[in-house]
Amino acid sequence: MAKKSKTRTKRKSARQTPPRKRELATGAGAAVNLEDTLQWLERRGTKKQIQDLDRYGITATKPFGVKVGDLKKYAKEVGPNHPLAGKLWATGRYEARMLASMIDDPAQVTVAQMNAWAKDFDNWAIVDTACFHLFDRTKHAWKRLAPWAKAKPEFTRRAAFALLWSLSSHDKEADDKAFIDGLSLIEVGAEDDRSLVKKAVNMALRAIGKRNPALHAAAIKTAERLARSDDPAPRWVGSHALRELKSPAVRKRLAATRR
């Protein structure tokens, strides 16, 4: 009887202690290093997902073919990891950089890092992921808007307005003046006729206008000026913003905030 009990105990212990290989495969916080992560990306990638990138206008560098949803789940398992984020970004590979943006620690991100990453941006998905998941939570976010808005490279300039768009949605503590200043950047940025830039400008304008009634009124005025432009790019930005900002749904939501 004693021998049988001992055997049962051994089996139970084996079930409670998962093997090292399984732990790494699912992303186990600090236990995960660059090699582990790249192996995980290799295993998760599919040819179909690589082909789907073209459908969304994403020109990716050496993609693994991993879905964004899977990257987000893995990022939560890994947790904040600034050193690993830097190593992933340095690989230059699409999903590795997406993941880097999701796991980096905003408190450790410097202006130099933000500028370096901005120079590396090569598609809209990387831009938006870095701005919405990381850059907008750094203490340097607001100070990057004006320099990037003046930059000539398409994706760096998009980053300025993707970041403004993100701050409009996520920064609940910022005062209205910061966004009024953002509207000035939008009026200039709207003159850029590159599709990926003007779409980000448009989204930033709409996001500012949905923050509160005062900014809604200011954004409407900006959009109306742009919509009257003789140039097609600002006219497109203004008219598309007005469609949403003057919609019954937006007006109803803002009216509720006055109560």
N, C-alpha and C positions, 0 to 999 in steps of 0.2 A: 504493500500500500504506500509506503514512504517513497519508493522509487517512482511510482506512478505520479504522485503529487509533485515530485521534483521535476519530472518531464513537463507537466502542465505549466509549472512556474516558468520554465525556460521558454516555452512557446509564447506565453503572455508577454514576457520581457522583450522578445524579438519583435512582437507586434507594436509595442509601445515605443521602440527606438527605430525610427525610419532610417534607411541607409543613407550615407553621405551623398550618393549620386542623386537620389530623389530630392534631397534638400536643395541642391544646387539647381536642379532642373526647374524648380518652381520659384526660384528667387528667394533667398533667405537672408535678406537684410545685409548686414556687414560681411556675411560669408561670401557674397557674390563679388567677383572681381571682373576685370575686363575680359579675360578668356572665357569665364563662365557665361557672361552676358552675350558675347559674340556667338558662342555655341548655341545658346538659347534662341537667338535670332535666326541662326542657320536652320535649326530644327523647325521653327515656326513658319518660316517663309514658304510661299507657294508661287508658282509661275502665274497663276491666275491673278493674284493680287498685284504682281508686277505689271501685268498687262492692264489692270484696272487703273493704274496711275495715269496712264495716257488719257483716260476718259475724263479725269479731273484736271487736266492741264498741268500735271506735275512732272517736271523733268528732274528725275532723281539720279543721284550719283551712286552707282553700284548698289541698287536696292536689294534687300533680302526678300521683300514681299510679305511683310507682316502687317496685319490690320492695326489700325490706330487703337481700336478698342482693346486688343491684346497688349499693346504697348502700355496703355494706361493701367491695366490690371497688374502688369509686371512691375511698373514703376511704383505702385502702392506697396507691393511686396518688398521691393528693394529698399524703399524709403529714401530720404534725403542723403545724397552722397556726392559732395562737391568734387573730390578727387576723381571718382569714377566718371562723373559727368565730363570733366575735362579730357579724360582719355578717350571716352566715346566720341566726343566732338572731333578730336584729332584724327580719328579714322577716316573722316570725310564721307562716311557712308550714310545714306539717307535715314534709315530707321535708327541707326546709332545716334545720330544727331537729334532726331525727334525724341528719343529716350533721354538723352542728355538734358534737353530742355525740361523734361518732366521730373527729373530726380535731383537737379542741381539745387543748392541751398541759396536762396536769394540774399541771405544775410552775408554770404561770402563772395557774392558777385561784385566785381569792380567795374568801373567805367572802362578801363582798358579791355577787360573781357567782353563787355557789351559791344564795344567798337570793333573788336577783332571778329566776333561772331557775325556782326552785321556785314562786315566785308566778305564773309564766307557765304552769306545767304545766296542760294541759287534757285529757289522756287518759293511760291507763295505759301505752301504748307509749312515749310520750316520757319518762315517769317512769322506767321500767325501763331504757331505753336510756341515759339520762343517768347513772343510778346504776351500771349494770354496765360501761359503756364509759369513763366519765370520773370521776365523783365518788368512786368507791371507790379511785381511785389518787391522790387529792389528800391532802395532809397535814392537811386540815381535816375529813376524812370522819367520824371518830369523834365530833367535837364537834358535828356537825350532827344527830346522832340524837335527843338529848333535846329540843332546841327544836322540831324538826319533828314529833316524836311528840306534842307538846302543841298543835300548830297545829290550827285548826278546819277549814280547807279540805281537802276530800277528797284531792286529789292531793298536797298537801304532806305530809299525814299518811301517805299511802301511800309517799311518798318515804323517810320515816324507816325504814320496815320493808323496803322494797325495798333500801335501802342496807345495812341490817343483814344482810339475806339475802345480798347481794353480798359484803360483807366476810367473812361466815362461809365463803363458798366460795373467796374469792380472797386474803384476807390471811393468809398462812401464818406470819407473824411475831407476830401478836397473841397475848397470853397469855389464859388461860382466864377471868381476872377480867373482862376486857372483855366477854366473852360472857355471863357470869353477870349482869353489870349489864344486858346486853341482854335477858335473860329477864325482868327486872323491868319493863322497858318493854313487853315482849310481854304480860305479865299485864294491864297497864292498857289497852294498845292493843286487846286482844281484846274489850273491851267495846263497841268501835265496830261497829255492825251494818251499816255500809255495805259492800256486797259487795267492792268493789275494795280497801278497807282491810283487811278481815278475811282476804282471800286472801293479801295480802302478809304479814300477821302470821303466818298459818299457815306460809307458805313460810320465813319467817325462823326460826321455831321448829324446823322440820324441818331446816333447814340447820345450825343450831347443834348439834342433837342428833347430827348425822352427822360432826362434826369429830373427836371422839376419845371413848374410853369414859367419861371423867369428865364431859364435857359431855353425853354421851348420857344418863347417869343423871340429871343435873340437868334436862335437857329433858323426860325422861319424867315426873319429879315435877311439873314445871310443867304439862305437858299433862294429867296426871291430875287436878290441881286444877281446871283449866279445864273438863275434861270432866264434872266433878261439879257444875258451876254450874247454878243454876236458870234463868239467862238463856240464850237460844238462841245468841247470838253467840259468847261464850266457850266454850260447850259444843261448838259446831261446830268452832271452832279446835282445841280440845283433842282431840276425838275423831278428827278427820281427821289430826292430827299423829301420834297414837298408832298409827294404821294402818300408817304407814310406819316409824316409829321402833321398833316392836315386830316388824317383819317379819323373817323369816329372812335375807333378803338383807342388810339393814342390820346385823343382829347378826353375821353371818358376816364381813362386811367389817371391822367394828370389832374382832372377835376376832383377826383377822389382824394388826392393828396392835399387839397386845400382845406378839407374838412377837419 
